[in-house]
Amino acid sequence: MATFNSYRDASLARSADEFAAPTAVQSRMNRAAPIRTNCAWRRGFTLLELAVVMFLMGLIMMIALPYFGSLKPAQMRSESRRLASRANYLYQEAGAQKVLIRLTFDLDHNGYFVTRLDPFALRPVFMPEGGPAGVRVLMPVGIRIRDVWVEGIGAVKRGQISTQFYPSGYVDATVLHLADDHGEVFTIAFDPFTGHVSISNRDLAPPRRGAFG
């Protein structure tokens, strides 16, 4: 009887092992399935998905390019107004403070700066202007001071040239041109009697000799 029972117990154990084996294999397969799926996802996009992405990128660039093209004229207009505001302030300041103020254009370094001369000082010399009006200005990349014309001096394209604001309420007649890499030109002109600064988005020549007087 003991031998029969031992044989029966061994048979039952083998049956349990055989039943459990497929279950364990299936469990391992179920755990491995997501890993295989993730590996397939990592292989990349399909050709259709890439085509859709390229189409959307092209559409966005087609819509955005006109706005990128208009940035430079907007920058030139902004720099022109900045210079006009500075010149108007200097005109008023020279008359109010009874000093001689000089606005110097440095074409080699593509910028401008301000100095002043106190005519009542013991040793009058031009000194850097203080405050916000004395901050040296450099043109942004892609925009340059092409040339500057000052009455009595003429036009220059290199080096430095200065426009002076007098305590009597007069400024040297001045015409300068800002240009960008695309050939756009702005003309900025100082009226000697009123100090008014005009801005035009055209390439205008300086006035003829004696046009202001």
C-alpha positions in Angstrom: 0.0 0.0 0.0 2.8 2.4 0.9 4.4 1.8 -2.5 1.1 2.5 -4.3 0.7 5.8 -2.3 4.2 6.9 -3.2 3.6 6.2 -6.9 0.4 8.2 -6.8 2.0 11.1 -5.0 4.8 11.2 -7.6 2.3 11.2 -10.4 0.3 14.0 -8.9 3.5 16.0 -8.5 4.5 15.5 -12.2 1.0 16.5 -13.3 1.2 19.7 -11.2 4.6 20.6 -12.7 3.3 19.9 -16.2 0.3 22.1 -15.6 2.4 24.9 -14.1 5.0 25.0 -16.9 2.8 26.4 -19.7 1.4 29.0 -17.2 4.9 30.1 -16.3 5.9 30.3 -19.9 2.8 32.3 -20.8 3.4 34.7 -17.9 7.0 35.3 -19.2 5.7 35.9 -22.7 3.1 38.4 -21.4 5.8 40.3 -19.5 8.1 40.4 -22.6 5.4 41.6 -25.0 5.4 45.3 -23.9 9.2 45.3 -24.2 9.1 44.1 -27.8 6.4 46.8 -28.4 8.6 49.5 -26.9 11.5 48.4 -29.0 9.4 48.6 -32.2 8.3 52.2 -31.2 12.0 53.2 -30.7 12.8 52.3 -34.3 11.3 55.6 -35.5 8.5 57.2 -37.5 6.9 55.7 -40.6 7.3 57.4 -43.9 3.7 58.7 -43.7 4.4 60.3 -40.4 7.6 61.9 -41.6 5.8 63.3 -44.7 3.1 64.9 -42.5 5.8 66.5 -40.2 7.7 67.9 -43.2 4.5 69.3 -44.7 3.6 71.0 -41.5 7.1 72.5 -41.1 7.0 73.8 -44.7 3.6 75.4 -44.1 4.8 77.1 -40.9 7.9 78.5 -42.7 5.8 79.7 -45.6 3.6 81.7 -43.2 6.5 83.0 -41.1 8.9 84.1 -43.8 7.1 87.4 -44.7 7.4 88.4 -41.0 11.1 87.6 -40.8 11.7 89.7 -44.0 10.1 92.7 -42.4 12.3 92.7 -39.3 15.2 94.7 -40.8 13.0 97.7 -42.0 11.4 97.7 -38.6 14.8 97.8 -36.9 16.0 100.6 -39.2 12.9 102.6 -38.4 13.4 102.0 -34.7 17.1 103.1 -34.9 16.1 106.2 -36.9 13.6 107.2 -34.3 16.1 106.6 -31.6 18.6 108.9 -33.2 15.9 111.5 -34.0 14.8 111.6 -30.3 18.4 112.0 -29.2 19.0 114.9 -31.6 15.8 116.6 -30.5 16.8 116.3 -26.9 20.3 117.7 -27.6 18.8 120.7 -29.5 16.7 121.6 -26.5 19.4 120.9 -24.0 22.0 123.1 -25.8 19.6 126.1 -25.8 18.4 125.6 -22.2 21.9 125.0 -20.7 23.7 127.5 -22.9 26.3 124.9 -23.9 27.8 123.6 -27.1 26.9 119.9 -27.6 28.5 117.7 -30.2 27.0 114.6 -31.7 29.8 112.6 -33.3 29.2 109.8 -35.8 31.9 107.1 -35.7 31.5 105.3 -39.1 34.4 103.0 -38.5 32.7 101.5 -35.4 29.1 102.0 -36.8 27.8 104.2 -33.9 27.6 107.6 -32.4 28.3 109.4 -29.1 27.7 112.8 -27.4 30.1 115.3 -25.8 29.6 118.8 -24.5 31.6 122.0 -24.1 30.9 124.6 -21.4 31.9 127.9 -23.0 32.0 129.6 -19.5 34.5 127.0 -18.0 38.0 128.2 -17.2 39.5 125.7 -19.7 36.7 124.8 -22.1 37.1 121.3 -23.5 34.6 118.7 -24.9 33.7 116.2 -22.2 31.5 113.1 -22.4 27.9 113.8 -21.9 26.4 112.4 -18.7 23.1 110.7 -18.2 21.1 108.7 -20.7 21.8 111.1 -23.6 25.6 110.3 -23.2 25.3 106.6 -23.7 27.3 105.4 -26.7 25.1 103.8 -29.4 26.1 101.0 -31.8 24.0 100.0 -34.7 22.6 96.4 -34.6 24.1 93.7 -36.8 23.0 94.1 -40.4 22.4 97.9 -40.2 25.1 100.4 -40.8 25.6 104.2 -41.0 26.4 104.4 -44.7 27.4 108.0 -44.9 27.0 111.4 -43.1 26.8 114.8 -44.6 27.3 118.0 -42.5 27.0 121.5 -44.0 30.4 123.1 -44.2 32.2 119.8 -44.0 30.7 117.6 -46.7 30.0 113.9 -46.8 32.1 111.2 -45.2 31.9 107.4 -45.4 34.8 106.6 -43.0 36.2 107.9 -39.8 34.4 110.4 -37.6 32.2 113.5 -38.3 30.4 115.7 -35.8 27.2 117.7 -35.8 27.1 120.6 -33.3 24.1 122.0 -31.4 24.7 125.6 -30.4 23.4 127.5 -27.4 21.8 130.1 -29.7 19.2 127.5 -30.9 21.0 126.3 -34.1 22.3 123.0 -35.3 24.5 122.1 -38.2 22.4 121.0 -41.1 23.0 117.2 -41.3 21.9 114.4 -43.5 22.8 110.7 -42.9 21.8 107.4 -44.4 21.2 104.1 -42.6 21.4 101.0 -44.8 20.8 97.3 -44.3 22.2 94.2 -45.9 19.2 94.0 -48.3 19.7 97.5 -49.8 17.0 99.2 -47.8 18.0 102.8 -47.0 16.6 105.4 -44.6 17.4 109.1 -44.8 17.6 111.2 -41.6 17.9 115.0 -41.9 18.4 117.7 -39.2 16.8 121.1 -39.8 19.3 123.7 -38.7 16.8 126.4 -37.5 14.1 124.3 -35.8 16.1 121.2 -34.7 13.4 119.1 -36.3 14.6 115.7 -37.5 12.8 114.1 -40.5 12.9 110.4 -41.4 12.3 109.0 -44.8 12.5 105.4 -46.0 14.1 106.5 -49.3 17.7 107.3 -50.3 17.6 111.1 -50.5 20.6 113.3 -51.4 21.9 116.1 -49.2 20.5 119.6 -50.1 22.3 121.9 -52.5 24.7 124.4 -51.1 22.8 127.3 -49.5 19.5 125.5 -49.5 19.0 126.2 -45.8 19.9 129.8 -45.9 
